[in-house]
Amino acid sequence: MVEAYRTVPAHPTDDVVERARGADAITFTSSSTVTNYLTAAGVDAVPPVVVCIGPVTADTARQHGIAVTVVAEPHTIAGLVGALVSTLGT
């Protein structure tokens, strides 16, 4: 069995982009999520806290002019959630 996935860019409504802009934080799980989010919403819609799953994703965000708040350790979804919770507090 071969496991694979396909990244499909989203096309959010203006309302969704506006709500994202007002969020406390955003998480990025891959370089493609950074690129696709910026294509769909723009850099102005990036909330103040940016949490990336790993260093490659963080580098992609930085290349687009985004200040990365924290990189998850370990580089897993659980690590991403932990980094987000630690950064925002409980």
N, C-alpha and C positions, 0 to 999 in steps of 0.2 A: 504494500500500500504506500502511496506517495501522498504526503500531506503538503498542501500548497494553499496560498491565499492570494487574492488579488486586491490591490488597493484601488478604490474607486473614489475620485474626488466628489465631495459633497457640494451642493448648491443651496446654501442656507438662504432663508428669506432675510430681508432687512431687519425684521424684528428679532430673529435669532442672532444675527450679528450684533445688534444693539445690546441684547442681553449678555452675550459673550463679552463684549467690551466692558460691561459693568460687573463682571465676575471678580471674585477675589483672586482667583488663580486659574492657571491652565496647565494641563499635563500634555506632554508630547511623548508618544511611545515609539516613534521612528522618525527618520529624516523625512520620509514621505508625508507624515502627518504635519510636520512643520511646513513643508513646501505647499501642500494642498490647503492647509488652513490659511496661510498667507495669500494664496491665490484667491480663495473664496472670500476672505474677510478683510485682509489687509493688515499691515503691521500696527495700525492704529487700534485695532480690535484685540490686541494682545493685553491681557490683564497684567497687573503689576508683579505678580508672583508667577514665575515660570519654572516648572519642574520637569526635567527630562529623565527618561529611563536609563540613558547611558551617555558616555562621552561622545560617541559619533553623532547622536541626535543633538546633543548640546552644541557641538561644533557647527552643525548645520544651522541651528537657531542663531548662533553668534554670527555666522557668515551673512545672515539676513538682518543683522543689526539688533537682534533681540538679546537683552541682558538675561542670562540664565541665573536663577536664584539658587537652585540646587540640582545636583545630579544624583539619582537614586543609587543606593548601595545596599544590597546587591542590585544588579541591573535586571530586575524582574518586576512584574506587576505588583507583587507584594512589597518589594523595595520602593517602588514608585509611590504606592499608597502610604507607606511608612514615612517617606521623605516629605510628602505633602502634609501629613498630619503633624509631623515634627515642625515643619515650617510655619504652618498656620496656627498651631496650638490646638488644644482640645476644647 
